[in-house]
Amino acid sequence: MNPKDIKLNSVNWEHGMLLTPDHFLRQERYFDSMLLWALRYASNSSGLVGGGPRLPESEIGAARHDPVVSLHEDEETLTISVAHCRGITPAGCIIEINPSSPITRTFPRQELEGVQESSVYLVCQPHEKQPVEGEPDEFNPQMQTERGWAVRLALQPAAESTAYALVAGRIRRQRYGTGFEKNPDYIPACTTMAGHSELAAGYRKIVEEATFLAERYAELHRAMREYLMLFTERGIETEVDTQTVQFVDRMVAGLQECVYDLLDYSQPPQRFFGQLRRFLHSAAVHFDLTPGMQNYYETLKEVGETEFIQLINQQKRILRTTRTWKVNEDLGVEVRAALASLNALQRLERALEGKYVDFRVSPQLEAMNFVFDRGGNVLYKLAAKPSRVQGAGDDLVTFFSQLRLEGRDKYRLILVGETNAPFEKGLRIPAEIRINEGSGFQRAPMNLTSEAVIAGQANFEFDFEAPDVPTITDIRVAVPAHIPIRTALLFNRHRFYAGRAQEQARPVQPMERAPEPPAVPMGGQPSAPAPPPQYYAPPPAAPPPPAHAAPPPPAPPMEEPRKGGAPWEIFRRATGAPAPPEPPPQQPPQPPQQRPPAAPRPRFDQGEEGAPPPPPRRRRLE
């Protein structure tokens, strides 16, 4: 911008003088300089004005205030015409193009070779005017009676003229062809959020999404408080859930403040998108400071919900972005980015809603890929959506086709009621479920019933399984047509198992032999044969002894079995039976005692007595 554009010295009219046209031109430049000074130094607004902020609310964002850019091509030239445009350049110059005096320029096609996309600029210079047709002057009928701003059209203005240029639109090459077309997704810079019809439409969508998100987070916060009370009464650990409640607390407060900041449509886009960007950055900071939230989404990722990987990475990218109020020259990019960020927060909220909000009253059930059973550790993942819904007689029939589901799994069918449909508490809804009706095997239908157990219930679940069916290929669900049911969703069951703490490794102990009964002393009464030795597992290892305790003595070495012995010893060694107990240690020799002579013992080898019975057969321990 050139500071010499502003000339605030007026003509000296204090004394009489000879008047020339130059005096009036200098006075005219003085008035123009005053307006240019106010727009350049007292305001930072530039861009399209549209209908202005004082329009009635019904006319805000009307398309009739948008620039009118038209193209005409032939084999050698491209003609661009701007029939209507109203705006302010970055240097503070006013541009007003009326349909009665359009701006047109023709470009040779040779100069546009290699140009894929270009903006259409309207360039003007301060104090530069040209004569135009105005009110007729009967005393000077031969001259043009008015002067207007000299505006020219350009596709690639010089660098020193950029501050005096206003973007009216953008043209691009056709996808299939060599011609040019107007880019409908491009939104030029505007002074307010109502300066362009597409920008005003994006403004309304953003405000609606932010308002809806604030309502959903507030409802989620109420449900989480109820959830925590329920789990606290059952004695379940809720530390992670407490962190999640704190995150939702901050989100509710931030969304309420953000919605009120966005309601003013007369604010410039820099302020509008800057406030929205500040809220998104704060949400990313809160998410990063809540490890319980991240663990929950990691758990969902492990069960196959991979869509949250991109959402989590998006929050990390927002956290690393630089804080700035600057916006893109194409406001359409800002609108699409804002809607995408709000949609990501809404999907993250739906994931929390699946855990904490009862699916029976959730209005977002159709947009969710999973639901948690209320008060349990069971996750139901979306298995299929209906292929078609139609009426058949007095029934509303929902078809699930082209399925490949295992019959041994457990399934939950949820009927979704119409929006704002009244379902009284205690209402019983019957449903007939037919599996693989399209195949040759005819299976008996399942007649199930669900009851409205809470006030405001709009979704009704039916649990079933078909273990006798190897593969489920289609399902047909029929409900009475007088019940206001809109559609149905099929979920399959997936269990969560709590991880066990890592136990300390215990040393492996050798198997110990049970103590053997004491041997019978010589000459005593014989006792019953000893039972076979038994082996048992040692009890759990005791805690290590203190440092000052003496170590236990080592176990005595095993003795080799004796050779020879009685004839049945050979039988015992052959069958692997254990050896008989060792005799007790002998007492020190004592002086012999006088005993009467004993009768000779009969000998079984001479037929005087029968042979002794063989030892009992003992089974091997497996």
C-alpha positions as CSV (number, residue, x, y, z in Angstrom):
1,M,0.0,0.0,0.0
2,N,1.2,3.4,-0.9
3,P,0.9,6.1,1.8
4,K,0.7,8.8,-0.8
5,D,-2.7,7.6,-1.8
6,I,-4.2,9.5,1.1
7,K,-4.3,13.3,0.7
8,L,-6.0,15.0,3.6
9,N,-5.4,18.6,2.5
10,S,-8.4,20.3,1.0
11,V,-8.6,23.2,-1.3
12,N,-8.3,26.6,0.4
13,W,-11.7,28.3,-0.1
14,E,-11.1,31.2,2.3
15,H,-10.3,33.8,-0.4
16,G,-11.8,34.5,-3.8
17,M,-10.0,33.1,-6.7
18,L,-10.4,32.0,-10.2
19,L,-11.9,28.5,-10.3
20,T,-10.8,25.8,-12.6
21,P,-11.8,22.1,-12.9
22,D,-8.6,21.2,-11.1
23,H,-9.9,22.8,-7.9
24,F,-12.9,20.6,-7.9
25,L,-10.9,17.5,-8.6
26,R,-8.5,18.2,-5.7
27,Q,-11.5,18.7,-3.4
28,E,-12.9,15.4,-4.6
29,R,-9.6,13.6,-3.8
30,Y,-9.8,15.1,-0.3
31,F,-13.2,13.5,0.3
32,D,-12.1,10.2,-1.1
33,S,-8.9,10.3,1.0
34,M,-11.0,10.7,4.2
35,L,-13.0,7.6,3.4
36,L,-9.9,5.7,2.4
37,W,-8.1,6.6,5.6
38,A,-11.1,5.4,7.7
39,L,-11.2,2.0,5.9
40,R,-7.5,1.5,5.8
41,Y,-6.4,2.5,9.3
42,A,-9.6,2.1,11.4
43,S,-10.6,-1.4,10.2
44,N,-9.1,-4.6,9.1
45,S,-12.1,-5.9,7.1
46,S,-11.6,-6.8,3.5
47,G,-13.4,-9.0,1.0
48,L,-16.9,-9.4,-0.3
49,V,-19.6,-7.5,1.6
50,G,-22.7,-9.1,0.1
51,G,-25.9,-7.6,1.4
52,G,-24.2,-6.3,4.5
53,P,-24.9,-7.1,8.2
54,R,-28.1,-5.0,8.3
55,L,-30.1,-7.3,6.1
56,P,-33.2,-9.0,7.6
57,E,-32.5,-12.4,9.0
58,S,-34.5,-14.0,6.2
59,E,-32.3,-12.5,3.5
60,I,-28.9,-13.3,5.2
61,G,-26.8,-15.3,2.8
62,A,-29.0,-14.9,-0.2
63,A,-27.4,-15.9,-3.5
64,R,-28.5,-12.7,-5.3
65,H,-25.8,-10.8,-3.4
66,D,-23.0,-13.0,-4.7
67,P,-20.6,-12.0,-7.5
68,V,-21.8,-13.0,-10.9
69,V,-18.9,-14.4,-12.9
70,S,-19.5,-15.8,-16.4
71,L,-17.2,-17.4,-19.0
72,H,-17.3,-17.6,-22.7
73,E,-14.8,-19.6,-24.8
74,D,-14.0,-20.0,-28.4
75,E,-11.1,-21.6,-30.2
76,E,-8.7,-18.7,-29.6
77,T,-9.9,-16.6,-26.7
78,L,-11.5,-16.8,-23.2
79,T,-13.8,-14.0,-22.2
80,I,-14.5,-13.4,-18.5
81,S,-17.3,-11.1,-17.4
82,V,-18.2,-9.9,-13.9
83,A,-21.7,-8.5,-13.8
84,H,-22.2,-8.0,-10.0
85,C,-19.7,-7.6,-7.1
86,R,-19.5,-5.6,-4.0
87,G,-16.5,-5.5,-1.7
88,I,-13.5,-3.8,-0.1
89,T,-9.9,-4.4,-1.1
90,P,-7.1,-5.0,1.5
91,A,-6.0,-1.4,0.9
92,G,-9.4,0.0,1.7
93,C,-10.6,0.8,-1.8
94,I,-14.4,0.3,-2.5
95,I,-15.4,-1.8,-5.5
96,E,-19.0,-1.7,-6.6
97,I,-20.0,-3.4,-9.9
98,N,-23.6,-3.1,-11.1
99,P,-25.3,-5.3,-13.7
100,S,-25.8,-2.2,-15.8
101,S,-22.0,-1.7,-16.2
102,P,-20.3,-5.1,-16.1
103,I,-16.5,-5.6,-16.3
104,T,-15.3,-7.7,-19.2
105,R,-11.9,-8.8,-20.5
106,T,-10.8,-11.2,-23.2
107,F,-7.7,-13.3,-22.8
108,P,-5.9,-15.1,-25.7
109,R,-5.7,-18.9,-25.0
110,Q,-2.0,-18.9,-25.7
111,E,-1.5,-16.8,-22.6
112,L,-3.3,-19.4,-20.5
113,E,-1.3,-22.4,-21.5
114,G,-0.2,-24.3,-18.4
115,V,-2.7,-22.5,-16.1
116,Q,-4.7,-25.1,-14.2
117,E,-6.4,-22.8,-11.8
118,S,-6.6,-19.0,-11.3
119,S,-8.5,-16.5,-9.3
120,V,-10.5,-13.7,-10.9
121,Y,-9.3,-10.3,-9.6
122,L,-10.9,-6.9,-9.8
123,V,-8.2,-4.3,-9.5
124,C,-8.6,-0.5,-8.9
125,Q,-6.3,2.4,-8.0
126,P,-7.2,5.2,-5.5
127,H,-8.5,8.4,-7.0
128,E,-8.5,6.8,-10.5
129,K,-11.9,7.3,-12.1
130,Q,-13.5,7.3,-15.5
131,P,-16.5,9.0,-17.0
132,V,-19.7,7.0,-17.1
133,E,-23.2,7.6,-18.3
134,G,-25.3,9.2,-15.5
135,E,-28.3,11.5,-15.1
136,P,-28.9,13.5,-18.3
137,D,-27.9,17.1,-18.3
138,E,-30.0,19.2,-20.6
139,F,-27.5,22.0,-20.7
140,N,-24.6,19.6,-21.6
141,P,-26.2,16.8,-23.6
142,Q,-23.1,15.9,-25.4
143,M,-21.0,14.9,-22.3
144,Q,-21.0,12.0,-19.8
145,T,-22.3,13.5,-16.6
146,E,-20.8,11.2,-13.9
147,R,-17.5,9.6,-12.9
148,G,-17.0,6.2,-11.4
149,W,-14.1,4.1,-10.1
150,A,-11.9,2.7,-12.8
151,V,-11.8,-1.1,-12.3
152,R,-10.1,-3.6,-14.5
153,L,-10.2,-7.4,-14.5
154,A,-7.1,-9.5,-14.1
155,L,-6.1,-13.1,-13.6
156,Q,-2.5,-12.6,-12.4
157,P,-2.1,-9.0,-11.1
158,A,1.3,-7.5,-10.3
159,A,2.7,-7.7,-6.8
160,E,2.3,-4.0,-6.1
161,S,-1.4,-4.2,-7.2
162,T,-2.4,-7.1,-4.9
163,A,-3.4,-4.8,-2.0
164,Y,-5.8,-3.0,-4.4
165,A,-7.4,-6.2,-5.8
166,L,-10.5,-8.0,-4.8
167,V,-11.1,-11.7,-5.6
168,A,-14.5,-12.3,-7.1
169,G,-14.2,-16.0,-7.9
170,R,-11.9,-18.8,-9.3
171,I,-11.8,-20.6,-12.5
172,R,-10.2,-24.0,-13.2
173,R,-9.6,-26.4,-16.0
174,Q,-12.3,-28.9,-16.7
175,R,-11.6,-32.4,-15.6
176,Y,-12.4,-33.9,-19.0
177,G,-11.4,-31.3,-21.6
178,T,-9.3,-28.3,-22.3
179,G,-11.8,-25.6,-21.4
180,F,-12.3,-23.6,-18.2
181,E,-15.1,-23.6,-15.7
182,K,-16.0,-21.8,-12.5
183,N,-15.0,-23.5,-9.3
184,P,-18.2,-23.9,-7.3
185,D,-16.4,-24.9,-4.0
186,Y,-14.3,-21.8,-3.8
187,I,-15.4,-19.1,-1.3
188,P,-13.5,-15.8,-1.6
189,A,-12.6,-13.6,1.4
190,C,-15.5,-11.9,3.0
191,T,-15.9,-9.1,5.6
192,T,-18.6,-11.0,7.6
193,M,-19.9,-14.6,7.7
194,A,-22.9,-13.4,5.7
195,G,-20.8,-12.0,2.8
196,H,-21.3,-15.0,0.6
197,S,-24.2,-17.5,0.2
198,E,-21.9,-20.6,0.5
199,L,-20.1,-19.1,3.5
200,A,-23.5,-18.3,5.2
201,A,-24.6,-21.9,4.6
202,G,-21.4,-23.2,6.1
203,Y,-21.9,-20.9,9.1
204,R,-25.3,-22.4,9.7
205,K,-24.0,-26.0,9.5
206,I,-21.2,-25.2,11.9
207,V,-23.5,-23.6,14.5
208,E,-25.9,-26.5,14.2
209,E,-23.2,-29.1,14.6
210,A,-21.7,-27.3,17.6
211,T,-25.1,-26.9,19.3
212,F,-26.0,-30.5,18.7
213,L,-22.6,-31.6,20.1
214,A,-23.1,-29.5,23.2
215,E,-26.5,-31.1,23.8
216,R,-25.0,-34.6,23.3
217,Y,-22.1,-34.0,25.7
218,A,-24.5,-32.6,28.3
219,E,-26.7,-35.7,28.0
220,L,-23.6,-37.9,28.2
221,H,-22.5,-36.2,31.4
222,R,-25.8,-37.0,33.0
223,A,-25.6,-40.6,32.0
224,M,-22.0,-40.9,33.3
225,R,-23.0,-39.6,36.7
226,E,-25.7,-42.3,36.9
227,Y,-23.2,-44.9,35.6
228,L,-20.7,-44.0,38.3
229,M,-23.3,-44.2,41.1
230,L,-24.3,-47.7,39.8
231,F,-20.8,-49.0,39.7
232,T,-19.9,-47.5,43.0
233,E,-22.8,-49.3,44.7
234,R,-21.5,-52.6,43.2
235,G,-17.9,-51.9,44.4
236,I,-16.4,-51.8,40.9
237,E,-13.3,-49.8,40.3
238,T,-14.2,-46.5,38.7
239,E,-10.9,-44.5,38.6
240,V,-10.7,-44.6,34.8
241,D,-14.4,-43.6,34.5
242,T,-13.8,-40.7,36.9
243,Q,-11.1,-39.3,34.6
244,T,-13.5,-39.6,31.6
245,V,-16.2,-37.7,33.6
246,Q,-13.6,-34.9,34.1
247,F,-12.9,-34.8,30.4
248,V,-16.6,-34.6,29.6
249,D,-17.0,-31.8,32.2
250,R,-14.5,-29.7,30.4
251,M,-16.0,-30.4,27.1
252,V,-19.5,-29.4,28.2
253,A,-18.2,-26.0,29.6
254,G,-16.1,-25.4,26.5
255,L,-18.9,-26.2,24.1
256,Q,-21.4,-23.9,25.8
257,E,-19.0,-21.0,25.6
258,C,-18.1,-21.8,22.0
259,V,-21.7,-21.9,20.8
260,Y,-22.4,-18.4,22.2
261,D,-19.3,-17.0,20.6
262,L,-20.3,-18.4,17.2
263,L,-23.9,-17.1,17.1
264,D,-22.9,-13.6,15.8
265,Y,-23.0,-13.9,12.0
266,S,-21.8,-10.3,11.6
267,Q,-18.3,-11.1,12.9
268,P,-15.4,-11.5,10.4
269,P,-14.4,-15.0,9.4
270,Q,-11.0,-14.5,11.1
271,R,-12.7,-14.2,14.5
272,F,-15.3,-16.9,13.8
273,F,-12.8,-19.6,12.8
274,G,-10.3,-18.4,15.3
275,Q,-12.7,-19.0,18.2
276,L,-13.7,-22.4,16.8
277,R,-10.0,-23.3,16.4
278,R,-9.3,-22.3,20.0
279,F,-12.0,-24.7,21.3
280,L,-10.7,-27.5,19.1
281,H,-7.2,-27.0,20.4
282,S,-8.5,-27.0,24.0
283,A,-10.4,-30.2,23.4
284,A,-7.2,-31.8,22.0
285,V,-5.3,-30.7,25.2
286,H,-8.0,-32.2,27.5
287,F,-7.9,-35.4,25.5
288,D,-4.1,-35.7,25.8
289,L,-4.3,-35.1,29.6
290,T,-6.8,-37.9,30.1
291,P,-5.0,-41.3,29.9
292,G,-8.2,-43.1,30.8
293,M,-9.8,-41.9,27.6
294,Q,-6.9,-43.1,25.5
295,N,-7.0,-46.5,27.1
296,Y,-10.7,-46.9,26.3
297,Y,-10.1,-46.1,22.7
298,E,-7.2,-48.5,22.6
299,T,-9.4,-51.2,23.9
300,L,-11.9,-50.5,21.1
301,K,-9.1,-50.6,18.6
302,E,-8.2,-54.1,19.8
303,V,-11.7,-55.4,19.1
304,G,-11.6,-54.1,15.5
305,E,-12.9,-50.5,15.7
306,T,-10.0,-49.1,13.6
307,E,-11.8,-45.8,12.8
308,F,-10.7,-44.4,16.1
309,I,-7.0,-44.6,15.0
310,Q,-7.5,-41.7,12.6
311,L,-9.5,-39.7,15.1
312,I,-6.9,-40.0,17.8
313,N,-4.1,-39.0,15.3
314,Q,-6.2,-36.0,14.3
315,Q,-6.4,-34.9,17.9
316,K,-2.6,-35.2,18.1
317,R,-2.2,-33.1,14.9
318,I,-4.4,-30.4,16.3
319,L,-2.3,-30.4,19.5
320,R,0.8,-29.7,17.4
321,T,-0.6,-26.9,15.3
322,T,0.5,-23.3,15.8
323,R,-2.0,-21.0,17.4
324,T,-3.1,-18.4,14.8
325,W,-6.0,-16.3,13.8
326,K,-5.0,-16.3,10.1
327,V,-7.4,-18.1,7.8
328,N,-7.0,-19.7,4.3
329,E,-7.6,-17.5,1.3
330,D,-10.3,-20.0,0.3
331,L,-12.8,-19.9,3.1
332,G,-14.3,-23.2,1.7
333,V,-11.3,-25.0,3.1
334,E,-11.9,-23.5,6.6
335,V,-15.6,-24.5,6.5
336,R,-14.8,-28.1,5.5
337,A,-12.0,-28.4,8.1
338,A,-14.3,-27.1,10.8
339,L,-17.1,-29.5,10.0
340,A,-14.6,-32.4,9.8
341,S,-13.2,-31.5,13.3
342,L,-16.7,-31.3,14.8
343,N,-17.6,-34.5,13.2
344,A,-14.6,-36.2,14.7
345,L,-15.5,-35.0,18.2
346,Q,-19.0,-36.2,17.6
347,R,-17.7,-39.7,16.7
348,L,-15.6,-39.7,19.8
349,E,-18.6,-38.8,21.8
350,R,-20.7,-41.6,20.2
351,A,-18.0,-44.1,21.3
352,L,-18.4,-42.8,24.9
353,E,-22.2,-42.9,24.5
354,G,-22.0,-46.6,23.6
355,K,-20.5,-47.3,27.0
356,Y,-22.2,-44.9,29.3
357,V,-25.6,-44.1,27.7
358,D,-28.3,-46.8,27.8
359,F,-28.8,-48.0,24.2
360,R,-32.5,-48.3,24.9
361,V,-32.9,-44.5,25.0
362,S,-30.1,-43.5,22.7
363,P,-31.2,-41.5,19.7
364,Q,-27.8,-42.1,17.9
365,L,-28.1,-45.9,17.8
366,E,-28.1,-46.1,14.0
367,A,-24.8,-44.2,13.7
368,M,-23.0,-46.5,16.3
369,N,-21.0,-49.6,15.5
370,F,-21.2,-51.1,19.0
371,V,-23.1,-50.9,22.2
372,F,-22.4,-52.0,25.7
373,D,-24.9,-54.0,27.7
374,R,-26.1,-51.8,30.6
375,G,-24.3,-52.6,33.8
376,G,-22.2,-55.5,32.3
377,N,-18.9,-56.3,30.6
378,V,-20.5,-57.4,27.3
379,L,-19.8,-55.6,24.1
380,Y,-22.2,-56.0,21.1
381,K,-20.6,-55.2,17.8
382,L,-22.6,-54.3,14.7
383,A,-22.9,-57.3,12.5
384,A,-25.3,-56.1,9.8
385,K,-27.7,-53.4,8.8
386,P,-31.0,-54.2,7.0
387,S,-30.9,-54.6,3.2
388,R,-34.6,-53.5,2.9
389,V,-37.7,-52.8,5.0
390,Q,-41.1,-53.4,3.5
391,G,-44.7,-54.0,4.6
392,A,-46.3,-57.4,4.1
393,G,-50.0,-57.6,5.2
394,D,-50.3,-56.5,8.8
395,D,-46.5,-56.9,9.5
396,L,-43.5,-54.7,8.9
397,V,-40.8,-57.0,7.6
398,T,-37.0,-56.3,7.8
399,F,-34.6,-58.4,5.7
400,F,-30.9,-59.0,6.4
401,S,-29.3,-60.6,3.3
402,Q,-25.9,-61.7,2.1
403,L,-24.7,-62.6,5.6
404,R,-21.9,-65.0,6.6
405,L,-22.3,-65.3,10.4
406,E,-21.6,-68.2,12.6
407,G,-24.6,-69.8,14.2
408,R,-22.8,-70.7,17.4
409,D,-22.4,-67.0,18.3
410,K,-24.9,-65.1,20.4
411,Y,-26.8,-62.2,18.7
412,R,-28.9,-59.3,19.7
413,L,-31.5,-57.8,17.4
414,I,-32.5,-54.2,18.3
415,L,-35.6,-52.6,16.9
416,V,-35.3,-48.8,16.5
417,G,-38.5,-46.9,17.0
418,E,-39.7,-43.8,15.2
419,T,-38.5,-40.4,16.3
420,N,-40.6,-39.0,19.2
421,A,-42.8,-42.1,19.0
422,P,-44.6,-42.8,22.4
423,F,-43.8,-46.2,24.0
424,E,-45.6,-46.6,27.3
425,K,-43.8,-48.4,30.1
426,G,-44.8,-52.1,30.1
427,L,-45.6,-52.3,26.4
428,R,-44.7,-55.7,25.0
429,I,-43.5,-55.9,21.4
430,P,-43.5,-59.4,19.7
431,A,-41.1,-60.3,16.9
432,E,-40.8,-63.3,14.6
433,I,-37.3,-64.2,13.5
434,R,-36.7,-66.6,10.6
435,I,-33.1,-67.7,9.9
436,N,-32.0,-68.9,6.4
437,E,-35.4,-68.7,5.0
438,G,-34.0,-68.4,1.5
439,S,-32.1,-71.7,1.7
440,G,-33.6,-75.1,1.1
441,F,-33.6,-75.9,4.9
442,Q,-36.7,-74.7,6.6
443,R,-36.2,-73.9,10.3
444,A,-38.9,-73.2,12.8
445,P,-39.3,-69.5,13.5
446,M,-38.3,-67.9,16.8
447,N,-41.1,-65.9,18.5
448,L,-39.5,-63.5,20.9
449,T,-41.0,-60.6,23.0
450,S,-39.4,-57.5,24.4
451,E,-40.9,-55.2,27.0
452,A,-40.5,-51.4,27.6
453,V,-39.0,-51.4,31.0
454,I,-37.9,-47.7,31.3
455,A,-39.6,-44.4,30.6
456,G,-38.6,-42.9,27.2
457,Q,-37.4,-46.2,25.8
458,A,-37.2,-46.1,22.0
459,N,-35.1,-49.2,21.2
460,F,-36.0,-52.8,22.0
461,E,-33.6,-55.7,22.1
462,F,-34.1,-59.4,21.3
463,D,-31.4,-61.9,22.2
464,F,-31.2,-65.2,20.2
465,E,-28.8,-67.9,19.1
466,A,-28.9,-70.7,16.5
467,P,-26.3,-73.4,17.5
468,D,-27.9,-75.9,15.1
469,V,-27.2,-73.6,12.0
470,P,-23.6,-73.7,10.8
471,T,-23.7,-70.4,8.9
472,I,-26.4,-67.7,8.9
473,T,-26.9,-66.3,5.4
474,D,-30.1,-64.3,5.8
475,I,-32.5,-63.2,8.5
476,R,-36.2,-62.1,8.2
477,V,-37.7,-60.1,11.1
478,A,-41.5,-59.4,11.2
479,V,-43.2,-57.1,13.7
480,P,-46.8,-55.9,13.8
481,A,-47.2,-52.9,11.5
482,H,-49.2,-50.8,14.1
483,I,-46.1,-50.5,16.3
484,P,-44.0,-47.4,15.3
485,I,-40.8,-49.2,14.4
486,R,-38.5,-47.6,11.8
487,T,-35.7,-50.2,11.3
488,A,-33.7,-52.9,12.9
489,L,-30.0,-53.5,13.6
490,L,-28.2,-56.8,14.2
491,F,-25.3,-57.1,16.7
492,N,-23.2,-60.0,17.8
493,R,-21.7,-60.5,21.2
494,H,-18.1,-59.9,22.2
495,R,-16.9,-60.3,25.7
496,F,-14.3,-58.3,27.6
497,Y,-12.1,-60.2,30.1
498,A,-10.2,-58.3,32.8
499,G,-6.5,-58.9,32.6
500,R,-4.9,-60.7,35.6
501,A,-2.0,-59.3,37.4
502,Q,1.4,-60.8,36.7
503,E,2.0,-63.5,39.3
504,Q,5.5,-64.0,40.8
505,A,7.2,-67.1,39.4
506,R,7.6,-70.0,41.8
507,P,10.5,-72.4,41.7
508,V,9.8,-76.0,40.6
509,Q,10.0,-78.5,43.5
510,P,10.8,-82.2,43.0
511,M,8.2,-84.7,43.8
512,E,8.5,-86.0,47.4
513,R,7.8,-89.5,48.6
514,A,5.4,-90.1,51.4
515,P,7.0,-91.4,54.7
516,E,7.1,-95.2,54.9
517,P,5.6,-97.0,57.9
518,P,8.1,-98.3,60.5
519,A,9.4,-101.9,60.1
520,V,8.2,-104.6,62.3
521,P,11.0,-105.7,64.8
522,M,12.4,-109.2,64.7
523,G,10.3,-111.7,66.5
524,G,7.3,-109.4,66.7
525,Q,3.8,-110.0,65.4
526,P,3.6,-109.6,61.6
527,S,1.4,-106.8,60.4
528,A,-0.6,-106.3,57.2
529,P,1.4,-105.6,54.1
530,A,2.3,-101.9,53.8
531,P,0.3,-100.0,51.1
532,P,2.2,-98.9,48.0
533,P,4.0,-95.6,48.3
534,Q,2.0,-92.6,47.2
535,Y,3.2,-89.5,45.4
536,Y,1.7,-86.2,45.8
537,A,2.4,-82.6,44.7
538,P,4.1,-80.4,47.3
539,P,2.2,-77.6,48.9
540,P,2.8,-74.0,47.7
541,A,6.3,-72.8,48.5
542,A,6.6,-71.1,51.9
543,P,8.1,-67.7,52.1
544,P,11.9,-67.6,52.2
545,P,13.5,-68.0,55.6
546,P,15.1,-65.0,57.2
547,A,18.7,-64.3,56.5
548,H,19.9,-65.4,59.9
549,A,18.2,-68.8,59.7
550,A,20.4,-71.8,59.1
551,P,19.9,-73.7,55.8
552,P,18.2,-77.1,56.0
553,P,20.5,-80.2,56.0
554,P,20.9,-81.9,52.6
555,A,18.8,-85.0,51.9
556,P,20.7,-88.3,52.5
557,P,21.9,-90.0,49.3
558,M,19.8,-92.8,47.9
559,E,21.2,-96.3,48.6
560,E,21.6,-98.9,45.9
561,P,19.2,-101.8,46.2
562,R,20.6,-105.0,47.8
563,K,21.3,-108.0,45.7
564,G,20.1,-111.5,46.7
565,G,17.7,-111.9,49.4
566,A,14.5,-114.0,49.5
567,P,13.2,-115.7,46.3
568,W,10.3,-113.1,46.0
569,E,12.8,-110.3,45.8
570,I,13.5,-111.3,42.2
571,F,9.8,-111.0,41.5
572,R,9.7,-107.5,43.1
573,R,12.6,-106.2,41.1
574,A,11.2,-107.6,37.9
575,T,7.8,-106.0,38.3
576,G,9.3,-102.7,39.4
577,A,7.7,-102.9,42.9
578,P,9.4,-100.9,45.6
579,A,11.8,-102.6,47.9
580,P,10.7,-103.7,51.4
581,P,11.4,-101.3,54.2
582,E,14.9,-101.4,55.7
583,P,15.2,-103.0,59.1
584,P,15.8,-100.6,62.0
585,P,19.4,-100.1,63.2
586,Q,20.6,-102.9,65.4
587,Q,21.0,-102.4,69.2
588,P,24.4,-102.8,70.8
589,P,25.2,-106.5,71.6
590,Q,24.0,-107.8,74.9
591,P,25.0,-110.8,76.9
592,P,23.2,-114.0,75.7
593,Q,20.3,-115.2,77.9
594,Q,19.6,-118.8,78.7
595,R,16.5,-120.0,76.8
596,P,14.9,-123.4,76.7
597,P,15.5,-125.3,73.5
598,A,12.8,-124.7,70.9
599,A,11.1,-127.3,68.8
600,P,12.5,-127.7,65.3
601,R,10.7,-125.5,62.7
602,P,8.9,-127.5,60.0
603,R,10.4,-127.4,56.5
604,F,8.1,-126.8,53.6
605,D,10.6,-128.3,51.1
606,Q,10.2,-131.7,52.9
607,G,6.5,-131.7,52.9
608,E,6.1,-131.1,56.6
609,E,4.2,-127.8,55.9
610,G,2.6,-126.1,52.9
611,A,4.6,-123.4,51.0
612,P,4.0,-119.9,52.1
613,P,1.6,-117.8,50.0
614,P,3.3,-115.5,47.4
615,P,3.4,-111.8,48.2
616,P,0.3,-109.8,46.9
617,R,0.6,-108.3,43.4
618,R,1.0,-104.6,43.5
619,R,-0.1,-102.3,40.6
620,R,2.2,-99.8,39.2
621,L,1.4,-96.1,39.8
622,E,0.7,-94.3,36.5
